[in-house]
Amino acid sequence: MTGADLAVIAALDRRLTQAVRGVRVLRTVALPPAQAQLFLEAYAAGRARLPRPDYRAPDLREARAELAAIHAAIPRQHPLSGYLLRTSDAWHTATYMLEAVGSARAGALSTQLYGDPGDAIPGTTLSSAQAAREFVAVVAELGGALEDAAERHDIDAATLQAELRDALDAFFGAGAVAVELDSGLSAKAAAGATRIRLRSGSRFSVHDRHQLLMHEAFVHTLTARNGQAQPVLGSLARTSPHATATQEGLAVFSELISGGMDLARLKRISLRILGIERALAGADFIEVFRFFLGQGQDAADSYGSTARIFRGVPFTGGSAFAKDSVYLHGLLSVHTFFRWALRGRRLDLLRRLFAGKMALRDVLDFDPWFARGALAEPRHLPPWMAGMQGLAGSLAFSLFANRIAMDEVSAATWRAAPH
């Protein structure tokens, strides 16, 4: 493959990056934060009613036409064509989804992009919804011993802002990544290559602080910055919808492997999948809200989880914004990929997974291009990933431990043990 061939790929990738600048998925479908107070006050007063969002569908015809032109121009014989085709196809679908905001069509297209609670998890016969039910059951069993010690949310946004700024300055360099407060943010936090935003007025726990650092800073911001350094595929600085499952799975895996995945977080991720399942089966916004209340979440958290599920779709039931399906599916897929790579002694694949915002399939396709220098090795790695010996030890132990059949273990096992 010649340098000229690679230059064609680089030029198409630059066009793709430019074409999707105005395609803002979460910004388009998010519910305004003010809707939360209106809904919760009405619900508390016994006057529950569906939120009334004012969605503004963008006109993305120009972006879609450019994406179609890029798709047609991609040289199919080039080994990197698969990545560009998957990326352009995903963004193309996203333009239709955003133009359909507020309709059932938007929900159907989100399922095409992010998957469905019924999708099987790689390496198992379990669906995401089945896995979610198992995790919720495990949390319920352990809850009496562990979950009752509820964490205090006694860190205000300004304090967390200062703490994160110090940590990011030490890791990325002084001033490289800003930490800002944003009253209009629908989520509690959001991360990009040059800034992390926190919703002002929110309060955080110690676990929240650890999770934000591991999830937002050391995965989302880190992979964006590494992607910006790519000499050929600059599009790796932004998450394509086709890579969302891997990126969110990697971020949650970062929480897990660094010891920050508490029971409440695991339960929250699992319950959102079950909430999507209910919405798709016909439950409306209020019914899904009550489902979360019945699972022990307070009113504010129940609203937040429900609002995520109904972003950009009708609140009357039968539709859902499927993005939250990717967190558990992505976590289990990434965990399995790490174990698979370790078994094959391919720790290089694991490091390269942080070189930009890519899917698991992409890192395999990219393998020879790292060796040739067309793709740059990651400049930054999460602290837990930089210490590969500890990571490898943990995963190696899990490889062996998972061969123990827990169904065959009982109290009698220990009574019969010689030591």
RAFEN-V882399 format. One record per residue. RES is the residue in one letter. OMEGA is omega as a letter, one per 30 degrees, with the letter a starting at -180 (none if undefined). NEAR is the number of other ideal C-beta (glycine too) atoms within 10 Angstrom. Layout:
RES:OMEGA:NEAR, RES:OMEGA:NEAR
This chain:
M:a:14, T:l:7, G:l:8, A:l:7, D:l:14, L:l:17, A:l:11, V:l:16, I:a:22, A:l:17, A:l:13, L:l:23, D:l:23, R:l:14, R:a:17, L:a:23, T:l:16, Q:a:14, A:a:24, V:a:25, R:a:9, G:a:13, V:a:21, R:a:14, V:a:23, L:l:14, R:a:11, T:a:20, V:a:23, A:l:21, L:l:22, P:a:13, P:a:17, A:l:10, Q:a:17, A:a:17, Q:l:11, L:a:13, F:a:23, L:l:16, E:l:10, A:a:13, Y:a:18, A:a:10, A:l:8, G:a:6, R:a:8, A:l:14, R:a:12, L:l:14, P:a:19, R:a:9, P:l:18, D:a:8, Y:l:18, R:a:8, A:l:14, P:l:16, D:a:11, L:a:24, R:a:10, E:l:11, A:a:21, R:l:19, A:l:13, E:l:19, L:l:25, A:l:13, A:l:13, I:l:22, H:a:17, A:a:8, A:a:13, I:l:21, P:a:12, R:a:7, Q:a:8, H:a:16, P:l:15, L:a:26, S:a:15, G:l:14, Y:a:26, L:l:21, L:l:15, R:a:18, T:a:29, S:l:28, D:a:16, A:l:20, W:l:27, H:l:22, T:a:18, A:l:26, T:l:24, Y:a:14, M:a:27, L:l:25, E:l:18, A:a:19, V:a:20, G:a:18, S:l:17, A:l:14, R:l:15, A:l:24, G:l:25, A:l:15, L:l:23, S:l:29, T:l:21, Q:a:15, L:a:21, Y:l:22, G:a:18, D:l:19, P:l:27, G:a:13, D:a:17, A:l:13, I:a:18, P:l:12, G:l:13, T:l:11, T:a:7, L:l:14, S:l:18, S:a:27, A:l:20, Q:l:16, A:l:20, A:l:27, R:l:17, E:l:12, F:l:18, V:l:18, A:l:11, V:l:14, V:l:22, A:l:14, E:a:10, L:a:12, G:a:14, G:a:8, A:a:9, L:a:12, E:a:15, D:l:7, A:a:7, A:a:8, E:l:12, R:l:8, H:a:13, D:l:10, I:l:17, D:a:14, A:a:19, A:l:11, T:l:13, L:l:22, Q:a:19, A:a:10, E:l:16, L:l:20, R:l:17, D:a:11, A:a:17, L:l:22, D:a:14, A:a:9, F:a:17, F:a:18, G:a:9, A:l:9, G:a:10, A:a:13, V:l:24, A:l:13, V:a:24, E:l:13, L:a:15, D:a:16, S:a:10, G:a:11, L:a:18, S:l:20, A:l:17, K:a:17, A:l:23, A:a:18, A:l:22, G:a:16, A:a:17, T:l:14, R:l:14, I:a:22, R:l:20, L:l:24, R:a:18, S:a:15, G:l:11, S:l:19, R:a:14, F:l:22, S:l:16, V:l:14, H:l:17, D:a:21, R:l:17, H:a:16, Q:l:22, L:l:24, L:a:24, M:a:24, H:a:24, E:a:24, A:a:23, F:l:27, V:a:26, H:l:23, T:a:23, L:a:26, T:l:30, A:a:21, R:l:20, N:l:23, G:l:23, Q:a:15, A:a:16, Q:a:19, P:a:11, V:a:19, L:l:28, G:l:18, S:l:28, L:l:28, A:a:19, R:a:22, T:l:22, S:l:24, P:a:25, H:a:23, A:a:26, T:a:22, A:l:25, T:a:25, Q:l:23, E:l:26, G:l:25, L:l:29, A:l:25, V:l:27, F:l:25, S:l:28, E:a:24, L:a:16, I:l:20, S:l:19, G:a:10, G:a:21, M:l:21, D:a:20, L:a:18, A:l:20, R:l:18, L:l:21, K:a:21, R:l:19, I:a:21, S:a:24, L:l:24, R:l:25, I:l:28, L:l:19, G:l:27, I:l:31, E:l:22, R:l:19, A:l:28, L:l:20, A:l:11, G:l:11, A:l:22, D:a:17, F:a:23, I:l:18, E:l:14, V:l:26, F:l:26, R:l:15, F:l:19, F:l:24, L:a:16, G:l:9, Q:l:19, G:l:15, Q:l:20, D:a:10, A:a:15, A:l:12, D:l:16, S:l:23, Y:a:23, G:l:20, S:a:21, T:l:28, A:l:25, R:a:21, I:a:29, F:l:27, R:l:24, G:a:27, V:l:29, P:a:18, F:a:21, T:l:14, G:a:19, G:l:14, S:l:25, A:l:32, F:a:27, A:a:26, K:a:25, D:l:23, S:a:29, V:a:24, Y:a:22, L:l:25, H:l:26, G:l:27, L:a:25, L:l:20, S:l:21, V:l:25, H:l:19, T:l:16, F:l:23, F:l:23, R:l:16, W:l:16, A:l:20, L:l:19, R:l:11, G:a:9, R:l:8, R:l:16, L:l:16, D:l:14, L:a:19, L:l:20, R:a:18, R:l:23, L:l:26, F:a:24, A:l:25, G:a:29, K:a:23, M:l:29, A:l:24, L:l:21, R:a:14, D:a:25, V:l:24, L:l:14, D:a:16, F:a:23, D:a:15, P:a:12, W:l:20, F:a:18, A:a:10, R:l:9, G:l:10, A:l:20, L:a:23, A:l:19, E:a:14, P:l:22, R:a:13, H:l:17, L:l:19, P:a:24, P:a:12, W:l:19, M:l:24, A:l:11, G:a:12, M:a:13, Q:l:7, G:l:12, L:a:19, A:l:15, G:l:11, S:a:14, L:l:19, A:l:13, F:a:10, S:l:13, L:a:13, F:a:8, A:a:9, N:l:10, R:l:6, I:a:9, A:a:7, M:l:8, D:a:6, E:a:7, V:l:10, S:l:10, A:l:7, A:l:8, T:a:9, W:l:8, R:a:7, A:a:8, A:a:7, P:a:3, H:none:2
